[in-house]
């Protein structure tokens, strides 16, 4: 697979314009809680149309990662945190509705929380996963080809766990595979990472290319971590889209994302010549 230039930005016009000058093929919007208010949704729709007017067809909206100073988690307890549950459901439904209207994609994280908060909320991991899959089934039902689900480092929804991967395959979900998350879950094991990516490739429609040392969430520029990108690129779905989800020094400057694209493009070009 030859990667495309996929860039990520908030709904800030300044950030969007900085990304657009490099003519990305894929654009992903990072949203926050404000973006799913009535005014925020109206602005988001305007910005999506603005990006579409630049000729970009592949657009993804990443659902808000946080609400009220904690993760916006699919594994939220409706009984213990009714406000958090209401936000998670209503924000996901609103973004799916917008995606259908504009013929774009919504990305929903399958989980964020570490094991203890999940168990505290649902009693055990098995019960938490059952609830998560029921909620993802609902989002898939209303979103169809406009919704995808991303893996986490949380045991609630972590690719690399073969049991969870079997369930994901059985449910027929459209997937976003964050390469660094899989690598962290597998404790930096490139062999197991490649196996996991290959196994889920038929259902993966979008990738987050991001490097890692494999110990914790570090969001490194490609080439600065321990992921074997040469092997990874041999097993990814060639029909899927991708972005570079890298920590930036300056949110108004996408240089770390663009440098990652240059690294990967050069790596593959060199490999093809060999």
GISULKA-V198623 format. One record per residue. PHI is phi in whole degrees, 0 to 359 (999 if undefined). Layout:
PHI
PHI
This chain:
999
267
293
261
280
243
239
238
205
282
272
292
300
297
295
299
297
297
292
295
294
260
54
292
271
229
228
241
268
271
248
232
301
296
291
250
283
306
292
295
295
296
292
300
299
298
289
297
296
296
293
298
292
275
93
269
267
266
233
237
253
275
298
303
278
221
213
52
69
217
298
274
256
302
275
271
277
294
275
274
218
299
292
296
296
299
295
301
289
292
292
295
296
296
290
296
299
294
297
296
299
260
58
232
239
242
252
243
288
286
180
227
292
290
298
299
300
294
292
300
283
239
97
200
294
299
293
297
296
300
293
301
295
297
288
293
302
296
297
294
297
275
262
54
284
251
228
220
236
260
286
233
271
285
295
291
202
237
293
111
274
297
296
293
299
300
293
301
295
299
280
67
291
276
242
251
253
275
298
293
298
299
296
291
303
268
55
77
266
294
299
291
298
299
298
294
299
296
296
265
306
301
257
274
250
204
236
257
272
201
270
197
275
88
250
205
288
239
50
274
299
300
95
255
242
248
288
274
293
299
287
302
290
279
239
290
287
292
271
281
270
206
228
255
262
251
297
255
293
229
297
267
222
271
301
293
291
292
295
295
295
297
300
291
298
295
300
289
298
294
296
292
282
292
